[in-house]
Amino acid sequence: MQDTLLSINGLTKAYPGVIANDNVSFDIGKGEIHALLGENGAGKSTLVKMIYGLVSPDKGAMTWNGAAFAPPKPSAARQAGVAMVFQHFSLFDALSVAENVALGMENPPKPRDLAARIRQVSEQYGLPLDPSRDVASLSAGERQRVEIIRCLLQDPRLLIMDEPTSVLTPQEVDILFETLRKLKSEGTSILYISHKLEEIRALCDHATILRHGKNVGTCTPAETSARQMAEMMVGSSFATPEARDVQLGDTVLKVTNLSLPALDGIGTPLRDISFELRQGEVLGIGGVAGNGQDELLMALSGERLSQPGSVAFQGRDVSQDGPGARRLPGLLSAPEERLGHAAAPDMSLTENGVLTAGHRAGLVSNGFIDWGKARSFAEDVIAKFDVRTPGPQVAARALSGGNLQKYVVGREIVQKPDLLVINQPTWGVDAAAAAAIRQALLDLAHGGAAILVISQDLDELMEISDRFAALNEGRLSEPRAVQGLDMEQIGLMMGGAHDMEVAHAAP
């Protein structure tokens, strides 16, 4: 017991129509990095919410250092020494970085002292932050940094991390892991939730696997293959994306000297971007977070209009067309931020289906919604992409992050677009679901669609892309064939190296 920090004994939590946790028990040792694994909807988020005081269990108990532990609210958990990095950002856009950090502290220091501390800690951990910047101006990756630094400033005894590397580059992940190992060496325990199983193998001491709300086993990640862990999570084997014969057709998308100022003076301006994308091709675009990924998607989707002649779809200039005018002929998109951008949180899955598929899928006629068709459309997406939900009437915000990701991606794919622009397609989904989404994208390309995938998961891009390009400060490198491209060359491209330098680095 003296080596156990947190003991979880028979925790059970039920909601209408679903048992989120069913008699779950396991221990987290002092100075241990413990992984919590499971498919989307397996009960991971509910479990950590009980530890953090956001949810009360129906049955079971916890002990903290041998004493009863039942935090009635997050402030009580924080006072005990629990800190949590959430998968969905809990930040206020209108406030600065420092103001957001202060809101998460019980007794924040004076603003000047806090700003200095944020600078010190963020630089120390290689995740630099300007405490005076408004959160609205930050990329998803930079927002994740705010969440991580806010927790580290609390000097926690148990740090819960829910998909902390989803929007970090490989270099940032390495730095984070160094930080976590240092915290471990100082006696801090870490409960680590991630679907990136190779990360789990490299970082974690033990792993507890949940399936359908139950603890179905434990393992030592370093001694267990990623595939074995994935199969423990799903209870069976699963397919990995299959290689395909690439047969390119006509040019579907032509981008010529696309330039846009930063939105409202924040974000990243796009600078003279040019490329072409053909039928049956998958173009992967990588880059460090905050280098223009969101801005490029908005320019291609029609959320932001660009100079005439800069964006042509199927030979027609669509630079001044909005999202609806681009969607109807087959230019579809799925943005990175699923809750609030890709989906309206308080609308049902049926209603969210209508938002993007209303006209293209025939769900709206003469201004009226055909609710029968709309429900059938949502049910089709749910079935084809294994979205774990009681039904299409459920609000988007009620789904786990991974299940909502499967829905918003599936919603676009089932519409059979001629061009799909997608940012972070597998963010926060488990290994089996990620493989299924990647296969669905490859199948779409095999059927003749053009696919543009923006992702910070380089392994993902190398697996499914035919060509690769990198965004750096709003500039796009010359796309290059993935075959024969190595990580050194990719790193140069992501860092903004000129083509001649990249070519020089080639073997």
C-alpha positions as CSV (number, residue, x, y, z in Angstrom):
1,M,0.0,0.0,0.0
2,Q,2.9,2.4,0.7
3,D,3.9,2.3,-3.0
4,T,0.3,2.9,-4.2
5,L,-0.9,6.5,-4.7
6,L,-4.4,5.9,-5.9
7,S,-6.4,2.7,-5.6
8,I,-9.7,2.3,-7.6
9,N,-12.0,-0.3,-6.3
10,G,-15.2,-1.4,-8.1
11,L,-16.1,1.9,-9.6
12,T,-19.4,1.8,-11.5
13,K,-21.2,4.6,-13.3
14,A,-24.3,4.3,-15.4
15,Y,-26.1,6.7,-17.7
16,P,-29.5,6.2,-19.4
17,G,-29.0,3.5,-21.9
18,V,-25.3,2.8,-21.2
19,I,-23.1,1.6,-18.4
20,A,-20.0,3.7,-18.7
21,N,-17.9,1.9,-16.0
22,D,-18.7,-1.5,-14.7
23,N,-16.9,-2.6,-11.5
24,V,-13.5,-1.1,-12.6
25,S,-10.6,-1.7,-10.3
26,F,-6.8,-1.0,-10.6
27,D,-4.0,0.8,-8.7
28,I,-1.7,3.6,-9.7
29,G,1.7,3.5,-8.0
30,K,3.8,6.4,-6.8
31,G,6.1,7.6,-9.5
32,E,4.4,5.4,-12.1
33,I,3.3,6.2,-15.6
34,H,0.1,4.2,-16.0
35,A,-1.7,3.9,-19.3
36,L,-5.5,3.7,-19.6
37,L,-6.4,2.1,-22.9
38,G,-9.7,1.4,-24.6
39,E,-11.8,2.0,-27.7
40,N,-13.8,5.2,-28.1
41,G,-16.7,4.9,-25.6
42,A,-15.0,2.3,-23.5
43,G,-15.4,4.4,-20.4
44,K,-12.0,6.1,-20.1
45,S,-13.2,9.6,-19.9
46,T,-15.9,8.8,-17.3
47,L,-13.4,7.0,-15.1
48,V,-11.0,10.0,-15.0
49,K,-13.8,12.4,-14.4
50,M,-14.6,10.4,-11.3
51,I,-11.0,10.7,-10.2
52,Y,-11.0,14.4,-10.9
53,G,-14.3,15.1,-9.1
54,L,-16.4,15.9,-12.1
55,V,-18.6,12.8,-11.7
56,S,-19.7,10.8,-8.7
57,P,-19.6,7.0,-9.0
58,D,-22.8,5.0,-8.4
59,K,-20.9,2.3,-6.7
60,G,-17.3,1.6,-5.6
61,A,-14.7,3.6,-3.8
62,M,-11.2,5.1,-4.2
63,T,-8.3,5.5,-1.7
64,W,-5.6,8.1,-1.9
65,N,-2.4,7.3,0.0
66,G,-4.5,4.7,1.9
67,A,-7.2,7.2,2.9
68,A,-10.7,7.4,1.5
69,F,-10.9,9.6,-1.6
70,A,-14.1,10.9,-3.0
71,P,-13.6,14.5,-4.3
72,P,-17.0,16.2,-4.6
73,K,-15.7,18.7,-7.1
74,P,-12.5,19.4,-9.2
75,S,-11.2,21.9,-6.7
76,A,-11.1,19.2,-4.0
77,A,-9.2,16.9,-6.4
78,R,-6.7,19.7,-7.2
79,Q,-6.2,20.4,-3.5
80,A,-5.3,16.7,-3.0
81,G,-2.8,16.9,-5.8
82,V,-4.7,15.8,-9.0
83,A,-4.2,17.8,-12.2
84,M,-5.8,17.0,-15.5
85,V,-5.1,17.9,-19.2
86,F,-8.4,17.5,-21.0
87,Q,-8.8,16.2,-24.5
88,H,-11.2,19.1,-25.3
89,F,-9.8,22.4,-24.5
90,S,-11.3,24.2,-21.5
91,L,-10.1,27.7,-22.4
92,F,-11.7,31.1,-22.9
93,D,-10.9,32.6,-26.3
94,A,-11.4,36.2,-25.2
95,L,-8.8,35.9,-22.4
96,S,-5.0,35.8,-22.5
97,V,-2.9,32.8,-21.9
98,A,-2.0,34.1,-18.4
99,E,-5.6,34.8,-17.5
100,N,-6.7,31.3,-18.6
101,V,-3.9,29.8,-16.5
102,A,-4.9,31.9,-13.5
103,L,-8.5,30.6,-13.8
104,G,-7.2,27.0,-13.3
105,M,-5.3,27.9,-10.1
106,E,-6.7,28.0,-6.6
107,N,-4.5,30.9,-5.5
108,P,-2.9,32.5,-8.5
109,P,0.1,34.8,-8.0
110,K,0.2,38.4,-9.1
111,P,-0.2,38.8,-12.9
112,R,3.4,39.9,-13.4
113,D,4.8,36.9,-11.3
114,L,2.5,34.5,-13.1
115,A,3.5,35.7,-16.5
116,A,7.2,35.2,-15.6
117,R,6.4,31.8,-14.3
118,I,4.6,30.8,-17.4
119,R,7.5,31.9,-19.6
120,Q,10.0,30.1,-17.4
121,V,8.1,26.8,-17.2
122,S,7.0,26.8,-20.9
123,E,10.6,27.5,-22.1
124,Q,11.9,24.9,-19.7
125,Y,9.7,22.2,-21.2
126,G,10.2,23.3,-24.7
127,L,6.6,24.4,-25.2
128,P,7.1,28.2,-25.5
129,L,4.1,30.4,-24.8
130,D,3.6,34.2,-24.7
131,P,1.4,34.8,-21.6
132,S,0.0,38.0,-23.1
133,R,-1.4,36.5,-26.3
134,D,-5.2,36.0,-26.5
135,V,-6.2,32.3,-26.7
136,A,-8.3,33.1,-29.7
137,S,-5.1,33.7,-31.7
138,L,-3.6,30.3,-30.8
139,S,-3.6,27.2,-32.9
140,A,-4.9,23.9,-31.6
141,G,-1.3,22.8,-30.8
142,E,-0.6,26.0,-28.9
143,R,-3.9,25.7,-26.9
144,Q,-2.8,22.2,-25.9
145,R,0.4,23.8,-24.5
146,V,-1.6,26.1,-22.4
147,E,-3.5,23.1,-20.9
148,I,-0.2,21.3,-20.2
149,I,1.6,24.2,-18.6
150,R,-1.5,25.1,-16.5
151,C,-1.3,21.6,-15.0
152,L,2.5,21.6,-14.5
153,L,2.3,24.9,-12.5
154,Q,0.1,23.1,-9.9
155,D,3.0,20.7,-9.0
156,P,0.7,17.7,-9.1
157,R,1.1,14.4,-7.4
158,L,-1.1,12.7,-10.0
159,L,-1.2,14.2,-13.5
160,I,-4.0,12.9,-15.8
161,M,-3.4,13.3,-19.5
162,D,-6.2,12.7,-22.0
163,E,-4.7,12.5,-25.5
164,P,-2.1,15.1,-24.7
165,T,0.0,14.6,-27.9
166,S,-2.9,14.7,-30.4
167,V,-1.8,18.1,-31.8
168,L,1.9,18.0,-31.0
169,T,4.7,17.4,-33.5
170,P,7.1,14.5,-33.1
171,Q,9.7,16.9,-31.7
172,E,7.2,18.3,-29.2
173,V,6.2,14.8,-28.2
174,D,9.8,14.0,-27.5
175,I,10.1,17.1,-25.3
176,L,6.9,16.3,-23.5
177,F,8.1,12.7,-22.8
178,E,11.3,14.1,-21.3
179,T,9.2,16.2,-19.0
180,L,7.0,13.3,-18.0
181,R,10.0,11.1,-17.3
182,K,11.5,13.8,-15.1
183,L,8.2,14.2,-13.2
184,K,8.2,10.4,-12.7
185,S,11.7,10.5,-11.4
186,E,10.6,13.1,-8.9
187,G,7.8,10.9,-7.6
188,T,4.8,12.2,-9.6
189,S,2.4,9.6,-10.9
190,I,0.9,10.0,-14.4
191,L,-2.3,8.4,-15.7
192,Y,-1.9,8.6,-19.5
193,I,-4.7,8.1,-22.0
194,S,-3.7,7.8,-25.6
195,H,-4.6,5.9,-28.8
196,K,-1.0,6.1,-30.0
197,L,0.1,2.7,-28.9
198,E,3.8,3.1,-29.8
199,E,3.8,6.1,-27.5
200,I,2.4,3.9,-24.7
201,R,5.1,1.3,-25.4
202,A,7.8,3.9,-25.2
203,L,6.6,5.8,-22.1
204,C,4.3,3.8,-19.8
205,D,5.2,1.3,-17.1
206,H,1.8,-0.5,-16.9
207,A,-1.4,-0.4,-18.8
208,T,-5.0,-1.1,-17.9
209,I,-7.4,-1.9,-20.8
210,L,-11.1,-1.1,-20.7
211,R,-13.6,-2.6,-23.0
212,H,-17.4,-1.8,-22.9
213,G,-16.8,-0.2,-19.5
214,K,-15.0,-3.2,-17.9
215,N,-11.4,-3.8,-17.0
216,V,-10.5,-6.6,-19.3
217,G,-6.8,-6.9,-18.4
218,T,-3.4,-5.3,-17.7
219,C,-0.1,-5.5,-19.5
220,T,3.4,-4.2,-19.5
221,P,3.5,-2.1,-22.7
222,A,7.3,-2.5,-23.3
223,E,6.7,-6.2,-23.4
224,T,3.5,-6.1,-25.5
225,S,3.2,-5.2,-29.2
226,A,1.0,-2.3,-30.3
227,R,-1.1,-4.8,-32.3
228,Q,-1.6,-7.0,-29.2
229,M,-2.7,-4.1,-27.1
230,A,-5.1,-2.9,-29.9
231,E,-6.6,-6.4,-30.1
232,M,-7.1,-6.4,-26.3
233,M,-9.0,-3.2,-26.6
234,V,-11.3,-4.4,-29.4
235,G,-11.5,-8.0,-28.3
236,S,-10.6,-9.3,-31.8
237,S,-8.2,-8.7,-34.6
238,F,-8.7,-5.8,-37.0
239,A,-7.6,-4.9,-40.5
240,T,-4.9,-2.5,-41.4
241,P,-5.1,-0.3,-44.4
242,E,-4.4,-2.2,-47.6
243,A,-2.0,-1.0,-50.3
244,R,-3.7,0.2,-53.5
245,D,-2.8,0.7,-57.1
246,V,-2.7,4.5,-57.7
247,Q,-4.3,5.5,-61.0
248,L,-4.5,9.2,-61.4
249,G,-7.1,11.0,-63.5
250,D,-7.7,14.6,-64.4
251,T,-6.9,17.6,-62.2
252,V,-9.6,18.2,-59.6
253,L,-8.1,21.0,-57.6
254,K,-5.7,23.7,-58.8
255,V,-4.4,26.3,-56.4
256,T,-2.5,29.2,-57.9
257,N,-0.7,31.8,-55.8
258,L,-3.2,31.6,-53.0
259,S,-2.4,34.3,-50.4
260,L,-4.6,35.5,-47.6
261,P,-4.0,37.8,-44.6
262,A,-4.3,36.5,-41.1
263,L,-7.9,36.3,-40.1
264,D,-8.8,39.4,-38.0
265,G,-5.1,40.0,-37.6
266,I,-4.5,36.7,-35.7
267,G,-3.5,33.3,-36.9
268,T,-1.2,32.7,-39.9
269,P,-1.3,34.4,-43.3
270,L,-1.2,32.2,-46.4
271,R,1.7,33.1,-48.6
272,D,1.7,32.3,-52.4
273,I,0.5,28.7,-52.2
274,S,0.3,26.7,-55.4
275,F,-0.3,23.0,-56.1
276,E,-2.5,20.6,-58.1
277,L,-4.4,17.6,-56.9
278,R,-5.7,14.9,-59.3
279,Q,-8.4,12.2,-59.3
280,G,-7.4,9.2,-57.2
281,E,-4.6,11.0,-55.5
282,V,-3.9,11.5,-51.7
283,L,-1.9,14.6,-50.9
284,G,-0.6,14.7,-47.4
285,I,0.2,18.1,-45.8
286,G,2.3,18.1,-42.6
287,G,3.7,20.9,-40.4
288,V,4.1,22.2,-36.9
289,A,0.8,23.3,-35.4
290,G,0.0,27.0,-36.1
291,N,1.7,27.2,-39.5
292,G,-1.5,27.8,-41.6
293,Q,-3.3,24.4,-41.5
294,D,-6.7,25.8,-40.4
295,E,-6.3,28.8,-42.7
296,L,-5.7,26.5,-45.7
297,L,-8.7,24.4,-45.0
298,M,-10.9,27.5,-44.7
299,A,-9.6,28.9,-48.0
300,L,-10.4,25.6,-49.8
301,S,-13.7,24.9,-48.1
302,G,-15.0,28.4,-48.9
303,E,-15.2,29.6,-45.3
304,R,-12.8,32.3,-46.4
305,L,-12.9,33.7,-49.9
306,S,-9.7,34.3,-51.8
307,Q,-8.5,36.4,-54.8
308,P,-10.1,35.4,-58.1
309,G,-8.3,32.7,-59.9
310,S,-6.6,31.3,-56.8
311,V,-8.8,28.2,-56.3
312,A,-10.2,26.1,-59.2
313,F,-12.3,23.0,-58.6
314,Q,-13.0,20.7,-61.6
315,G,-11.8,23.5,-63.9
316,R,-14.1,26.2,-62.5
317,D,-12.9,29.2,-60.5
318,V,-14.5,28.8,-57.0
319,S,-12.4,31.4,-55.2
320,Q,-15.4,33.6,-54.5
321,D,-17.8,30.8,-53.8
322,G,-18.9,30.1,-50.2
323,P,-19.1,26.6,-48.6
324,G,-22.6,25.7,-49.9
325,A,-21.7,26.5,-53.5
326,R,-18.6,24.4,-53.2
327,R,-20.2,21.5,-51.4
328,L,-23.1,20.9,-53.9
329,P,-20.7,19.9,-56.8
330,G,-18.6,17.8,-54.5
331,L,-15.9,19.8,-52.7
332,L,-16.3,18.7,-49.1
333,S,-14.3,19.3,-46.0
334,A,-13.9,18.3,-42.3
335,P,-12.0,20.7,-40.0
336,E,-9.8,19.9,-37.1
337,E,-11.9,21.2,-34.2
338,R,-14.8,18.8,-34.1
339,L,-16.9,20.3,-31.3
340,G,-18.0,23.8,-32.3
341,H,-16.5,23.9,-35.8
342,A,-17.3,20.5,-37.4
343,A,-20.3,19.9,-35.3
344,A,-22.8,22.1,-33.3
345,P,-22.5,20.8,-29.7
346,D,-26.2,21.1,-28.7
347,M,-27.6,19.8,-32.0
348,S,-28.4,16.1,-32.5
349,L,-26.4,13.9,-34.8
350,T,-29.4,14.1,-37.2
351,E,-29.3,17.9,-37.2
352,N,-25.6,17.9,-37.6
353,G,-25.9,15.7,-40.6
354,V,-28.3,18.2,-42.2
355,L,-25.8,21.0,-41.6
356,T,-23.3,19.7,-44.2
357,A,-25.3,17.1,-46.2
358,G,-28.7,18.8,-46.5
359,H,-28.6,19.7,-50.1
360,R,-26.0,17.2,-51.5
361,A,-27.7,14.2,-49.8
362,G,-31.2,15.4,-50.6
363,L,-32.2,15.9,-47.0
364,V,-33.6,19.4,-47.7
365,S,-36.2,20.2,-50.4
366,N,-37.8,23.6,-51.1
367,G,-36.5,24.9,-47.8
368,F,-38.0,22.0,-45.8
369,I,-36.1,19.3,-44.0
370,D,-37.1,15.7,-44.7
371,W,-36.6,14.4,-41.1
372,G,-37.0,10.8,-42.2
373,K,-34.2,11.0,-44.7
374,A,-32.1,13.0,-42.3
375,R,-32.4,10.3,-39.6
376,S,-31.7,7.6,-42.1
377,F,-28.6,9.5,-43.2
378,A,-27.3,9.9,-39.6
379,E,-28.1,6.2,-38.9
380,D,-26.1,5.2,-42.1
381,V,-23.0,7.2,-40.8
382,I,-23.4,5.7,-37.4
383,A,-23.5,2.1,-38.7
384,K,-20.8,2.5,-41.3
385,F,-18.3,4.2,-39.0
386,D,-19.2,2.3,-35.8
387,V,-20.1,5.4,-33.9
388,R,-20.9,4.3,-30.3
389,T,-24.1,6.2,-29.4
390,P,-27.7,5.3,-28.3
391,G,-29.0,6.8,-31.6
392,P,-29.1,9.8,-34.0
393,Q,-31.2,11.8,-31.6
394,V,-28.2,12.3,-29.2
395,A,-26.5,15.7,-29.0
396,A,-23.0,16.0,-30.5
397,R,-21.6,17.1,-27.2
398,A,-22.7,13.8,-25.5
399,L,-20.4,11.7,-27.6
400,S,-16.8,10.9,-26.6
401,G,-14.3,12.8,-28.6
402,G,-13.3,9.8,-30.7
403,N,-16.9,8.8,-31.5
404,L,-17.7,12.4,-32.6
405,Q,-14.6,12.3,-34.8
406,K,-15.8,9.2,-36.5
407,Y,-19.2,10.8,-37.1
408,V,-17.9,14.1,-38.6
409,V,-15.5,12.2,-40.8
410,G,-18.0,9.6,-41.8
411,R,-20.6,12.3,-42.5
412,E,-18.4,13.7,-45.3
413,I,-17.2,10.3,-46.7
414,V,-20.7,8.8,-47.2
415,Q,-21.6,11.8,-49.4
416,K,-19.0,10.5,-51.9
417,P,-17.2,13.8,-52.6
418,D,-15.1,14.4,-55.6
419,L,-12.6,16.3,-53.4
420,L,-12.3,15.9,-49.7
421,V,-10.2,18.3,-47.6
422,I,-9.7,17.0,-44.1
423,N,-7.7,18.2,-41.1
424,Q,-6.5,15.7,-38.5
425,P,-8.8,12.8,-39.6
426,T,-7.9,10.4,-36.8
427,W,-7.4,12.9,-33.9
428,G,-8.4,11.1,-30.7
429,V,-9.7,7.8,-32.1
430,D,-8.5,4.4,-31.2
431,A,-6.2,2.2,-33.3
432,A,-8.9,0.2,-34.9
433,A,-11.0,3.2,-35.7
434,A,-8.0,5.1,-37.1
435,A,-7.2,2.2,-39.4
436,A,-10.9,2.1,-40.5
437,I,-10.9,5.9,-41.3
438,R,-7.6,5.6,-43.2
439,Q,-9.0,2.7,-45.2
440,A,-12.2,4.7,-45.9
441,L,-10.0,7.6,-47.3
442,L,-8.0,5.2,-49.4
443,D,-11.2,3.5,-50.7
444,L,-12.5,7.0,-51.6
445,A,-9.4,7.8,-53.5
446,H,-9.5,4.4,-55.2
447,G,-13.0,5.3,-56.4
448,G,-11.6,8.4,-58.1
449,A,-11.9,11.1,-55.5
450,A,-9.1,13.5,-54.7
451,I,-8.1,13.6,-51.1
452,L,-6.1,16.4,-49.3
453,V,-5.2,15.2,-45.8
454,I,-3.7,17.7,-43.3
455,S,-2.3,16.0,-40.3
456,Q,0.4,16.3,-37.6
457,D,0.7,12.5,-37.5
458,L,3.6,11.9,-39.9
459,D,3.2,8.1,-39.7
460,E,-0.4,8.6,-40.9
461,L,0.6,10.8,-43.8
462,M,3.4,8.4,-44.8
463,E,0.9,5.5,-44.7
464,I,-1.8,6.9,-46.9
465,S,-0.3,9.7,-49.0
466,D,1.0,9.5,-52.5
467,R,2.7,12.9,-52.3
468,F,3.8,15.0,-49.2
469,A,4.2,18.7,-48.7
470,A,4.8,20.8,-45.6
471,L,3.4,24.1,-44.3
472,N,5.8,26.5,-42.7
473,E,4.7,30.0,-41.7
474,G,1.9,29.9,-44.3
475,R,4.1,28.7,-47.1
476,L,3.7,25.3,-48.7
477,S,6.8,23.3,-49.9
478,E,6.8,21.7,-53.3
479,P,4.9,18.4,-53.0
480,R,7.1,15.4,-53.3
481,A,6.4,11.7,-53.8
482,V,6.2,9.8,-50.5
483,Q,8.1,6.8,-51.8
484,G,11.8,7.3,-50.9
485,L,11.1,10.3,-48.6
486,D,12.8,9.9,-45.2
487,M,12.3,11.7,-41.9
488,E,15.3,13.9,-42.3
489,Q,13.9,15.3,-45.6
490,I,10.5,15.7,-44.0
491,G,12.0,17.6,-41.1
492,L,13.8,20.0,-43.5
493,M,10.5,20.5,-45.3
494,M,8.6,21.2,-42.1
495,G,11.3,23.6,-41.0
496,G,10.9,25.7,-44.2
497,A,14.0,24.5,-46.0
498,H,14.3,25.4,-49.7
499,D,13.8,22.7,-52.3
500,M,17.5,22.7,-53.2
501,E,18.4,22.0,-49.5
502,V,15.8,19.2,-49.3
503,A,17.1,17.7,-52.5
504,H,20.6,17.9,-51.2
505,A,19.6,15.9,-48.2
506,A,18.2,13.1,-50.4
507,P,20.3,9.9,-50.4
